[in-house]
Amino acid sequence: MRPLQPVSPGTRVVLGVSFFILFFALWSAVTFSGYVSKTFLADPLTMVRSGYDLLVNQNFAYDIGMTVWRVLGGFALAAVLAIPLGVLMGAYKPIEAFFEPFVSFARYLPASAFIPLLILWAGIGEAQKLSVIFIGSFFQLVLMIAVSVGNTRRDLVEAAYTLGASDRGIVTRVLLPSASPEIAETLRMVLGWAWTYVIVAELIGASSGIGHMITDSQALLATDQIIFGIIVIGVIGLVTDFAFKAFNRKLYPWARL
Amino acid sequence: MTNILNISKLSKTFPGANGGTVALEATDLTVAENDFITILGPSGCGKSTLLRMVAGLDTPTTGSITLDGKTVSGPGADRGMVFQSYTLFPWLTVLQNVCFGLREKGLPLPEQQDKARHFLAKVGLKGFENHFPKQLSGGMQQRTALARALANDPRILLMDEPFGALDHQTRELMQELLQGIWEAEQKTVLFVTHDIDEAIFMGSRVVVMSARPGRIKCDLPVPIAHPRHYSVKTTPVFTELKAKLTEEIRIEVQRAAGLMGV
């Protein structure tokens, strides 16, 4: 092992999987041996069994569907508004000067702290859940997209000007394509954060969703169900992340050269 | 021959402490149609600044630039530029890169591609149309950039040390290639370099610039007939001119390095 020396793809998979195995082995060891009481931590087998029960008998698939829809809905709304604003801010400095200070301030406002207010304004329905996701991702997206667009290589912009590009051409044919791979990366990252907000939104005032199931299980001290819920979120997050990555690679082959 | 480019009393001062840095002192220069002028000078003599102002990428502090009688006030397709850095758009293929300016002009796609293929063939890049810039060597990228500038059919071609980042052998090949294209196309070219051999071999006139603050020190015709073959670099005319220019540049470099009283 030497600094920065690459590892072969096969070894990478083996190493990655072996930590999962180690993790489960350790978990099994402390639970099956009775070292940690069942009240505090369920063992893996119980977790899998109650997970099966949740899916088959308690319509947990519906909760998963609700949570996924909330994340994607709120995130899509944020992205649709954040991309044009971010691009404009990155391209036109007066627009950036106008919005940037406020957006920088707003992105430090914790989305979860808005939940009481949002319940007051939007009730406990879907609008409130979507708003939490929106607040949590919109400001981050705007800032990161503006930076990506603003970082476009100046010499490419100059080259385009000497080829007769108009200002509009600079934005649509240089700034946008140049920043696209980074914008896609930003979307992928912020979508990951959106997953953490949705659960918080569902912990309070929800009647469905993975977060709601977790709150219900808390009352019953059902640690097996809580852990199953957490793992489901992790798996969904991992799958969307991989899909997003693969999609970006396919969409922007030149960015990897 | 008629003058197409007129530069008069052009100067550039970059703002800063102590009244700023004078990059270029009031400079006059005229460029005739089909002329190939090389601007030779040590680094920091303002030769790139001069070229960038002609391109419209920098604004002059005083003075004016006119192209075909029209005052230059910003960048435009009538002045094509090849930069020292690799400025192909990495998200476009070689063919799409060459089409960039043509598309901006609103040419129909088949016409764009015909033109682009024609110029790509001229710079010897037939068969590379669908490559991305990063799949090409430095020399090939600069050839594509040259084709991209030529395809736009500019009135004047501005070249800012276009071969500066290439290795010596590739640079010599590129010089011959550009020389051949210029002889065939009869373009007007303003070519900035700090390489004396390159300045003589390429130019029909060599303009020498002094170290900071930049100004034109002398303007020498190159009495070597076209077509030029690389072997002219060993003829007496060439070496004599080279000796003279070496001396001129040496003084400037010393001055710039602070090795000599002004």
Interface residues (C-beta under 8 A of the other chain):
Chain A: D155 L156 E158 A159 A160 Y161 T162 L163 G164 A165 S166 G169 R173 V174 P177 S178 S180 Y252 P253 W254 A255 L257
Chain B: A55 G56 L57 G74 P75 G76 A77 R79 G80 M81 F83 S85 T87 F89 P90 W91 L92 F100 G101 E104 K105 F132 K134 Q135 A145 R148 A149 N152 L158
